[in-house]
């Protein structure tokens, strides 16, 4: 249960980041914005190396704060907080002790997208890349798609260095209205999910 612990990528993670960069680089992104946590920032840096774009760090893209659960493995959480992890997976309003709910995570990240769209008049029909963490990506995606909270659990977990692709279908730049084109795509099947 890593949460906001700031850890480095493993050798496998670095290889996965390079593989993802090779896949995403040809999409000709115009901006890369990343969580400031090292594991996401270093993943974004692999894409920056492939594209020549700078990476902008934004703490609002950090992973969900898991509070008292951070640093524990899932078995320890299940022993100390019976049933809580299941409730957390199924209920986006559930908050781990000292942490934040998925609804709070989505609300924290939404302004990043809104600000980026306001700043980048060149974004329609272009690629903006946000590099973050599985929990944040799921919460932000659900918030952007305006899913009812009861439906947030339909967005399952993400494999390391996999991606989600959303596109705007209007009616205007002020109301982008999002469509999910891709969920949990990867350069290749990651061995950590087999």
Buried (B, 14 or more C-beta within 10 A) or exposed (E): BBBBEBEEBEEEBBBBBBBBBEBBBEEEBBBBBBBBBEBBBBBBBBBBBBBEBEBBBBEBBBBBBBBBBBEBEEEEBBEEBEEBBEEBEEBBEBBBEEBBBBBBBBBBBBEBBEEBBEEEEEBEEEBBBBBBBBBBBBBBBBBBBEBEBEEBBEBEEBBBBBBBBBBBEEEEEEEBEBEBEEBBBBBEEBEEEE
